[in-house]
Amino acid sequence: MYTLTAIITLFALTVMKIRTPKFRMTDAAVTNFNSGTTAKPSLTTRLNVEISVKNTNFGRYSYWNATVVFKYRGTAVGSTVVRRSRVNWKSTKKVNVEVNLNLVNPQTDDLNAGSILVTCEAKLRGRVEVVWVMKKNKSTGMNCSMIIAAQQIRNIVCV
């Protein structure tokens, strides 16, 4: 009797526990890079961004559309949409999206240094379905930063 109770308790505490999925930017590449003149500084670039959704649950995670906003010094400079999909249990789904960044008046300090710090934020909402019985809504956020320097992406950091 006690072993059955212990097995059920162990099952409930490990398998049936619903965890929050992880939502991160894992890679980015510059595909088009145009900078303005010294008289009128600007920066227009296109990025190919790889975003991953990691599900650590024993059930699939279905999520809805999410908007990823890219910011430069607090001002939105671009956005893209991560389309609705699902991630199987104990797996990671990688999504490739494109985003156009338009910086109209970047700081001259940043242009002279040759590097621009861009952050991206998003909130992913969805539902975890464990063992086809339990369903719970879970949302996760992404807050990442990266440096665009010399037509390259450096130091992608997500917290």
C-alpha positions as CSV (number, residue, x, y, z in Angstrom):
1,M,0.0,0.0,0.0
2,Y,2.8,2.4,0.9
3,T,4.7,1.7,-2.3
4,L,1.7,2.5,-4.4
5,T,1.2,5.8,-2.5
6,A,4.9,6.6,-3.0
7,I,4.7,5.8,-6.7
8,I,1.7,8.0,-7.2
9,T,3.2,10.8,-5.2
10,L,6.5,10.6,-7.2
11,F,4.5,10.6,-10.5
12,A,2.5,13.6,-9.4
13,L,5.5,15.6,-8.3
14,T,7.7,14.9,-11.4
15,V,5.6,14.0,-14.5
16,M,2.5,16.0,-13.7
17,K,4.4,19.1,-12.7
18,I,3.8,21.8,-15.3
19,R,6.9,24.0,-16.0
20,T,7.2,27.3,-17.8
21,P,8.7,26.8,-21.4
22,K,11.8,28.7,-22.4
23,F,11.6,31.3,-25.1
24,R,14.9,32.6,-26.4
25,M,16.7,34.1,-29.4
26,T,19.5,31.7,-30.3
27,D,21.1,33.1,-33.4
28,A,20.9,36.0,-35.8
29,A,22.6,37.0,-39.0
30,V,22.7,40.2,-41.0
31,T,21.5,39.8,-44.6
32,N,21.3,43.4,-45.7
33,F,23.1,46.4,-44.2
34,N,22.8,50.0,-45.2
35,S,24.2,52.9,-43.3
36,G,23.5,56.6,-43.9
37,T,25.9,59.5,-44.4
38,T,27.6,61.5,-41.7
39,A,25.3,64.4,-42.5
40,K,22.2,62.3,-42.0
41,P,23.0,59.2,-39.9
42,S,20.7,56.2,-40.3
43,L,20.9,52.5,-40.3
44,T,18.7,50.0,-42.2
45,T,19.4,46.3,-41.9
46,R,17.6,43.0,-42.4
47,L,18.2,40.2,-39.9
48,N,17.5,36.5,-40.1
49,V,16.7,35.6,-36.5
50,E,16.5,32.1,-35.0
51,I,14.1,31.8,-32.1
52,S,13.7,28.7,-30.0
53,V,10.9,27.5,-27.8
54,K,12.0,24.8,-25.3
55,N,9.4,22.7,-23.7
56,T,10.5,20.7,-20.6
57,N,7.1,19.2,-19.8
58,F,5.7,15.7,-20.3
59,G,3.1,17.1,-22.6
60,R,2.9,19.3,-25.7
61,Y,3.0,23.1,-25.6
62,S,0.7,24.9,-28.0
63,Y,1.3,28.6,-28.4
64,W,-0.4,31.5,-30.1
65,N,1.1,34.2,-32.3
66,A,3.6,36.4,-30.6
67,T,5.1,39.8,-31.7
68,V,8.8,40.3,-31.1
69,V,9.7,44.0,-30.8
70,F,13.3,45.1,-31.4
71,K,14.3,48.3,-29.7
72,Y,17.2,50.7,-29.8
73,R,17.6,52.9,-26.7
74,G,14.0,52.2,-25.8
75,T,12.5,53.1,-29.2
76,A,11.0,50.4,-31.3
77,V,12.9,50.0,-34.6
78,G,11.4,46.8,-35.9
79,S,9.1,43.9,-35.2
80,T,8.3,40.5,-36.4
81,V,5.7,37.8,-35.7
82,V,6.3,34.3,-34.4
83,R,3.5,32.2,-35.9
84,R,1.2,29.9,-33.9
85,S,2.6,26.4,-33.5
86,R,3.2,23.6,-31.0
87,V,6.2,22.0,-29.4
88,N,6.2,18.3,-28.5
89,W,7.0,17.1,-25.1
90,K,10.6,17.4,-23.9
91,S,11.8,19.0,-27.2
92,T,12.8,22.3,-28.7
93,K,11.3,24.0,-31.7
94,K,13.4,26.5,-33.7
95,V,11.7,29.1,-35.7
96,N,13.4,31.4,-38.3
97,V,12.0,34.8,-38.8
98,E,13.1,37.9,-40.7
99,V,13.0,41.5,-39.3
100,N,13.8,44.9,-40.9
101,L,15.4,47.3,-38.5
102,N,15.2,51.0,-39.3
103,L,17.2,53.4,-37.0
104,V,16.5,56.9,-38.2
105,N,18.8,58.9,-35.8
106,P,21.2,56.6,-34.1
107,Q,23.6,58.2,-31.5
108,T,26.8,59.4,-33.2
109,D,28.7,57.8,-30.3
110,D,27.4,54.4,-31.3
111,L,28.1,55.0,-35.0
112,N,31.7,56.1,-34.3
113,A,32.3,53.1,-32.1
114,G,30.9,50.9,-34.8
115,S,28.5,49.0,-32.6
116,I,24.8,49.4,-31.9
117,L,23.1,47.7,-29.0
118,V,19.6,46.4,-29.9
119,T,17.3,44.7,-27.5
120,C,14.3,42.5,-28.3
121,E,11.2,41.7,-26.1
122,A,8.3,39.4,-26.5
123,K,5.7,37.5,-24.6
124,L,4.6,34.0,-25.7
125,R,1.3,32.7,-24.5
126,G,0.1,29.2,-24.8
127,R,-1.2,26.0,-23.2
128,V,0.5,22.9,-21.8
129,E,-1.4,19.7,-22.2
130,V,0.1,17.0,-19.9
131,V,-0.8,13.3,-20.5
132,W,-3.9,14.5,-22.5
133,V,-5.8,15.1,-19.3
134,M,-4.4,18.2,-17.6
135,K,-4.4,21.5,-19.4
136,K,-2.9,24.7,-18.1
137,N,-2.2,28.1,-19.6
138,K,1.5,29.1,-19.5
139,S,3.2,32.3,-20.7
140,T,6.8,33.0,-21.0
141,G,8.8,36.1,-21.9
142,M,11.9,36.9,-23.9
143,N,14.3,39.7,-23.1
144,C,17.4,39.6,-25.2
145,S,20.1,42.0,-26.3
146,M,22.7,41.9,-29.1
147,I,25.3,44.1,-30.7
148,I,25.3,44.9,-34.4
149,A,28.8,45.6,-35.4
150,A,30.4,45.7,-38.9
151,Q,27.6,43.7,-40.5
152,Q,27.8,41.0,-37.8
153,I,25.8,40.1,-34.7
154,R,27.8,39.7,-31.5
155,N,27.0,38.9,-27.9
156,I,23.4,37.6,-28.0
157,V,22.4,37.5,-24.3
158,C,19.0,36.5,-23.1
159,V,17.7,36.8,-19.5
